Amino acid sequence: MKAQIIRWGIIGTGRIARAFAEGIKYTSNGKLYAIASRNLKTANAFAQEWEIKHAFASYKDLAQSDVVDAVYIATPHSSHAENSILCMRNGKAVLCEKPFAVNTKEVDAMISVSKENNVLLMEGMWSRFPPLMCKLREWIKNGKLGKIRVLHADFGFLPKERNPKGRLLNLELAGGSLLDLGIYPISLASMIFGMPSSVQTLANIGETGVDEQSSWIFKYPCGGLAMLLSSIECETRQEAFISGTLGNVRIHKQCWKPQKMTFTETNGDNEEIIEMPFKGNGFNYEAESFSNLLLEGTKESPIMPLCESREIMTQLDQIRKEWGLIYPMD
């Protein structure tokens, strides 16, 4: 692309849309130009609050407009595939908030449309992009931890209210802790180990039919193990512990919002603490990375590649299959 600034649009006006709008402020290569809601009053209110030039009363109007280069999908994940495909078919690059979709069938459709229309598509796993995670990948690559053997990671919190029709508990919206919270430790495990060879899992299925608390043990071809947990029944430590043959790393709370980690050498006194506070709210790092890819003409992210997003979704499908948890869109 000739432009040096990516013109962003957002579909959806909820909490995650606001987080992304805040993050865009701290990027050097992007600016927020448009917002779309299913209600013009809501879109106008969001536009006024965030000083956005264009407000649209439908997602289709934003997708078909010529005022944006890239669209951030901030709707409930039950609508991710539909909204992403709409934008890509209109030539827009798409950054879709995690989880990428609800099932592998939807992910396959999204990837197919991205290739058919030759547009950039990426899952918005924003926790992969902060400087601390870049440092962790560097440590793993250069062997600082030795051979990675074990990962412990969790993400649990207690919602302020338990609304059966809300996003977290509503089966119709693909609710539950797995897709909303469990995606973070599962994605971290994928980044470290790759694809597991086997999975064992347990879940507490609540009254609305979604998983309210679940845990998984992943075994990998290398013999490594990942022990992971998600919950909307209680607040957990929200930390990650990576154990290798030469040392251990603790990603401090909150590991899904990584800003501090400690390396401890095995059988030694060496301890190294790394702190990398966010410049912005953290969403700016994935937005900056995505905009760079778009400016370069690259169609896939090396940090969050499409093949890995698909592999992660197949893991989520397998886990839900073992529980007998079926969403209407399955």
C-alpha positions as CSV (number, residue, x, y, z in Angstrom):
1,M,0.0,0.0,0.0
2,K,1.1,3.6,-0.7
3,A,-0.3,5.1,2.4
4,Q,1.8,5.1,5.6
5,I,-1.2,5.3,7.9
6,I,-3.8,2.6,8.0
7,R,-7.3,3.8,8.3
8,W,-9.1,1.6,10.8
9,G,-12.8,0.7,11.3
10,I,-14.3,-1.2,14.2
11,I,-17.4,-3.4,14.0
12,G,-19.1,-3.6,17.4
13,T,-19.2,-1.0,20.2
14,G,-18.7,-3.1,23.4
15,R,-15.9,-3.3,25.9
16,I,-13.3,-4.9,23.6
17,A,-14.1,-2.3,20.9
18,R,-13.3,0.4,23.4
19,A,-10.0,-1.3,24.4
20,F,-9.0,-1.4,20.8
21,A,-10.0,2.2,20.2
22,E,-7.8,3.2,23.1
23,G,-4.9,1.1,21.8
24,I,-5.0,2.7,18.4
25,K,-4.0,6.1,20.0
26,Y,-0.6,4.6,20.8
27,T,0.3,3.3,17.3
28,S,2.5,5.1,14.8
29,N,0.9,3.7,11.7
30,G,-2.9,3.6,12.3
31,K,-5.8,5.9,12.9
32,L,-9.4,5.2,13.8
33,Y,-11.7,6.4,11.0
34,A,-15.0,4.5,11.3
35,I,-17.3,2.7,13.7
36,A,-20.3,0.5,12.9
37,S,-23.1,-0.6,15.1
38,R,-26.5,-2.1,14.3
39,N,-28.0,1.1,15.8
40,L,-27.0,4.5,14.4
41,K,-27.5,6.2,17.8
42,T,-25.1,3.8,19.4
43,A,-22.6,4.3,16.5
44,N,-22.8,8.1,16.7
45,A,-22.3,8.0,20.5
46,F,-19.2,5.9,20.1
47,A,-17.9,8.1,17.3
48,Q,-18.4,11.3,19.4
49,E,-16.7,9.8,22.4
50,W,-13.6,8.6,20.4
51,E,-13.6,11.5,17.9
52,I,-14.2,9.2,14.9
53,K,-15.2,10.8,11.6
54,H,-17.6,8.1,10.2
55,A,-20.4,6.3,12.0
56,F,-22.4,3.5,10.3
57,A,-25.7,2.0,11.2
58,S,-24.9,-1.4,9.7
59,Y,-21.8,-3.6,9.4
60,K,-22.4,-3.9,5.7
61,D,-22.2,-0.1,5.2
62,L,-18.8,0.0,6.9
63,A,-17.5,-3.0,5.0
64,Q,-18.6,-1.5,1.6
65,S,-17.2,2.0,2.4
66,D,-14.0,3.4,1.0
67,V,-12.9,5.2,4.2
68,V,-11.2,2.3,5.8
69,D,-8.3,-0.1,4.9
70,A,-8.6,-2.5,7.9
71,V,-11.4,-3.6,10.2
72,Y,-11.3,-4.8,13.7
73,I,-14.0,-7.3,14.5
74,A,-15.2,-6.7,18.1
75,T,-18.6,-8.5,18.1
76,P,-19.4,-11.6,20.2
77,H,-17.4,-14.6,18.9
78,S,-20.6,-16.2,17.7
79,S,-20.6,-13.5,14.9
80,H,-16.8,-13.4,14.2
81,A,-16.9,-15.5,11.1
82,E,-19.9,-13.8,9.5
83,N,-18.6,-10.3,10.2
84,S,-15.0,-11.1,9.0
85,I,-16.2,-12.7,5.8
86,L,-18.4,-9.7,5.1
87,C,-15.5,-7.4,5.3
88,M,-13.0,-9.5,3.4
89,R,-15.5,-10.0,0.5
90,N,-15.4,-6.2,0.3
91,G,-11.6,-6.1,0.1
92,K,-10.9,-5.1,3.7
93,A,-8.1,-6.5,5.8
94,V,-9.4,-8.1,9.0
95,L,-8.1,-8.3,12.5
96,C,-10.6,-10.5,14.3
97,E,-10.7,-10.6,18.1
98,K,-10.0,-14.0,19.7
99,P,-11.3,-16.6,19.6
100,F,-11.0,-16.5,15.9
101,A,-14.4,-18.1,15.5
102,V,-16.6,-20.8,17.2
103,N,-15.4,-23.9,15.3
104,T,-13.0,-25.1,12.7
105,K,-15.7,-25.1,10.0
106,E,-16.0,-21.3,10.4
107,V,-12.2,-20.8,10.6
108,D,-11.8,-22.7,7.3
109,A,-14.4,-20.5,5.7
110,M,-12.6,-17.3,6.9
111,I,-9.2,-18.5,5.6
112,S,-10.7,-19.5,2.3
113,V,-12.3,-16.1,1.8
114,S,-9.1,-14.3,2.8
115,K,-7.2,-16.2,0.1
116,E,-9.9,-15.8,-2.5
117,N,-9.9,-12.0,-2.0
118,N,-6.1,-11.8,-1.4
119,V,-6.5,-9.9,1.9
120,L,-4.7,-9.9,5.2
121,L,-6.5,-11.9,8.0
122,M,-5.3,-12.4,11.6
123,E,-6.7,-13.6,14.9
124,G,-6.5,-10.9,17.5
125,M,-4.6,-12.8,20.1
126,W,-3.3,-9.5,21.5
127,S,-1.3,-11.1,24.4
128,R,1.3,-12.4,21.9
129,F,2.5,-9.0,20.8
130,P,3.7,-7.1,23.8
131,P,7.5,-6.7,24.1
132,L,7.7,-9.2,27.0
133,M,6.3,-12.0,24.9
134,C,8.8,-11.1,22.2
135,K,11.5,-11.5,24.8
136,L,10.1,-14.8,26.0
137,R,10.1,-16.2,22.4
138,E,13.7,-15.1,22.1
139,W,14.7,-16.9,25.3
140,I,12.9,-20.1,24.2
141,K,14.5,-19.9,20.7
142,N,18.1,-19.4,22.0
143,G,17.7,-22.2,24.6
144,K,17.9,-20.2,27.7
145,L,15.4,-22.5,29.4
146,G,16.8,-25.7,27.9
147,K,14.2,-28.2,26.7
148,I,10.8,-27.1,27.7
149,R,9.1,-29.8,29.7
150,V,6.1,-28.3,31.6
151,L,3.7,-25.4,31.4
152,H,1.2,-24.4,34.0
153,A,-1.2,-21.6,33.1
154,D,-4.7,-20.4,34.2
155,F,-7.2,-17.7,33.7
156,G,-10.2,-17.4,35.9
157,F,-12.3,-14.5,37.2
158,L,-15.6,-14.0,38.9
159,P,-18.1,-11.9,36.9
160,K,-19.8,-9.1,38.7
161,E,-23.1,-10.4,37.5
162,R,-24.3,-13.7,36.2
163,N,-26.7,-12.9,33.4
164,P,-27.9,-16.1,31.7
165,K,-28.5,-14.1,28.5
166,G,-25.2,-12.3,28.6
167,R,-22.2,-13.2,26.5
168,L,-20.4,-15.4,29.1
169,L,-23.3,-17.7,30.0
170,N,-25.4,-17.8,26.9
171,L,-25.2,-21.0,24.8
172,E,-26.7,-19.1,21.8
173,L,-23.6,-16.8,21.9
174,A,-21.1,-19.6,22.3
175,G,-20.5,-18.7,25.9
176,G,-18.4,-20.4,28.5
177,S,-15.0,-20.1,30.0
178,L,-13.2,-22.2,27.3
179,L,-13.6,-19.8,24.3
180,D,-13.6,-16.6,26.3
181,L,-10.7,-17.3,28.8
182,G,-9.3,-20.7,28.1
183,I,-8.1,-19.5,24.7
184,Y,-5.3,-17.5,26.4
185,P,-3.5,-20.4,28.2
186,I,-4.2,-22.7,25.2
187,S,-2.7,-20.2,22.8
188,L,0.3,-19.8,25.0
189,A,0.8,-23.6,25.1
190,S,0.5,-23.7,21.3
191,M,3.2,-20.9,21.0
192,I,5.5,-22.9,23.3
193,F,4.9,-26.5,22.3
194,G,3.0,-26.6,19.0
195,M,0.2,-29.1,18.5
196,P,-0.5,-31.7,21.2
197,S,-0.6,-35.4,20.5
198,S,-3.3,-36.0,23.1
199,V,-5.6,-34.1,25.4
200,Q,-7.4,-35.0,28.7
201,T,-10.0,-32.7,30.0
202,L,-12.7,-32.1,32.6
203,A,-15.4,-29.5,32.9
204,N,-18.2,-28.2,35.1
205,I,-21.2,-27.5,32.8
206,G,-23.5,-24.9,34.4
207,E,-27.2,-24.5,34.3
208,T,-27.2,-22.6,31.0
209,G,-25.3,-25.4,29.3
210,V,-21.9,-23.8,28.9
211,D,-18.6,-24.7,30.7
212,E,-18.2,-22.5,33.7
213,Q,-14.9,-24.1,34.8
214,S,-12.6,-26.5,32.9
215,S,-9.1,-27.9,32.9
216,W,-7.0,-29.7,30.3
217,I,-3.8,-31.6,30.2
218,F,-2.0,-31.5,26.9
219,K,0.7,-34.0,26.0
220,Y,3.1,-33.2,23.2
221,P,5.2,-35.4,20.9
222,C,8.4,-34.2,22.7
223,G,7.0,-35.6,26.0
224,G,6.2,-32.1,27.3
225,L,3.0,-31.4,29.3
226,A,0.8,-28.4,29.6
227,M,-1.7,-28.2,32.6
228,L,-4.2,-25.5,31.9
229,L,-7.4,-24.1,33.5
230,S,-10.1,-21.6,32.9
231,S,-13.0,-20.5,35.2
232,I,-15.8,-18.0,35.5
233,E,-16.6,-19.4,39.0
234,C,-13.6,-17.9,40.8
235,E,-10.5,-15.7,40.4
236,T,-7.4,-17.7,39.8
237,R,-3.7,-16.7,40.0
238,Q,-3.7,-15.8,36.3
239,E,0.0,-16.7,36.0
240,A,2.0,-19.0,33.9
241,F,5.0,-21.2,34.8
242,I,7.3,-22.6,32.2
243,S,9.8,-25.2,33.3
244,G,12.8,-26.3,31.2
245,T,15.9,-28.4,31.8
246,L,18.0,-25.3,32.4
247,G,15.6,-22.9,34.1
248,N,12.1,-21.8,34.8
249,V,10.1,-18.7,33.8
250,R,7.2,-17.2,35.8
251,I,5.0,-14.8,33.9
252,H,3.4,-12.8,36.7
253,K,-0.2,-11.8,37.1
254,Q,-1.8,-11.2,34.7
255,C,-0.1,-13.6,32.3
256,W,-2.6,-12.8,29.5
257,K,-1.5,-9.2,30.0
258,P,2.2,-9.9,30.1
259,Q,4.5,-7.1,31.6
260,K,6.7,-9.0,34.1
261,M,8.5,-12.3,34.2
262,T,11.2,-13.9,36.3
263,F,13.8,-16.4,35.1
264,T,15.3,-18.8,37.7
265,E,18.3,-20.9,36.7
266,T,18.0,-24.6,37.5
267,N,20.3,-25.7,40.4
268,G,21.7,-22.2,40.6
269,D,21.3,-18.8,42.3
270,N,20.8,-16.8,39.1
271,E,17.5,-15.0,39.0
272,E,16.6,-12.5,36.4
273,I,13.5,-10.2,36.6
274,I,12.3,-8.6,33.4
275,E,9.7,-5.8,33.5
276,M,8.3,-4.3,30.3
277,P,5.3,-2.1,31.2
278,F,2.9,-1.4,28.3
279,K,3.2,1.8,26.4
280,G,-0.6,2.2,25.9
281,N,-3.1,-0.5,27.0
282,G,-1.4,-3.4,25.2
283,F,-3.8,-3.6,22.2
284,N,-1.6,-1.1,20.4
285,Y,1.1,-3.8,19.9
286,E,-1.1,-6.1,17.8
287,A,-2.6,-3.1,15.9
288,E,0.9,-1.8,15.1
289,S,2.1,-5.2,14.0
290,F,-1.0,-5.7,11.8
291,S,-0.7,-2.3,10.2
292,N,2.9,-3.0,9.4
293,L,1.9,-6.2,7.7
294,L,-0.7,-4.4,5.7
295,L,1.7,-1.6,4.7
296,E,4.2,-4.2,3.6
297,G,1.7,-6.1,1.5
298,T,2.1,-9.3,3.7
299,K,-1.0,-11.5,3.8
300,E,-0.3,-13.4,7.1
301,S,1.3,-12.8,10.4
302,P,4.4,-14.8,11.5
303,I,3.5,-14.3,15.1
304,M,-0.1,-15.5,14.8
305,P,-0.2,-17.5,11.6
306,L,-3.5,-18.7,10.2
307,C,-2.5,-22.4,10.3
308,E,-1.9,-22.1,14.1
309,S,-5.2,-20.3,14.6
310,R,-6.8,-23.2,12.8
311,E,-4.9,-25.8,14.9
312,I,-6.0,-24.1,18.1
313,M,-9.6,-24.1,17.0
314,T,-9.4,-27.9,16.3
315,Q,-8.2,-28.4,19.8
316,L,-11.2,-26.4,21.2
317,D,-13.5,-28.5,19.0
318,Q,-12.0,-31.7,20.3
319,I,-12.3,-30.5,23.9
320,R,-16.0,-29.5,23.5
321,K,-16.7,-32.9,21.8
322,E,-15.4,-34.7,24.8
323,W,-17.8,-32.7,27.0
324,G,-20.7,-33.1,24.7
325,L,-21.0,-29.3,24.5
326,I,-22.6,-28.2,21.2
327,Y,-23.3,-24.7,20.1
328,P,-26.2,-23.8,17.8
329,M,-23.8,-22.7,15.1
330,D,-22.1,-26.1,15.1
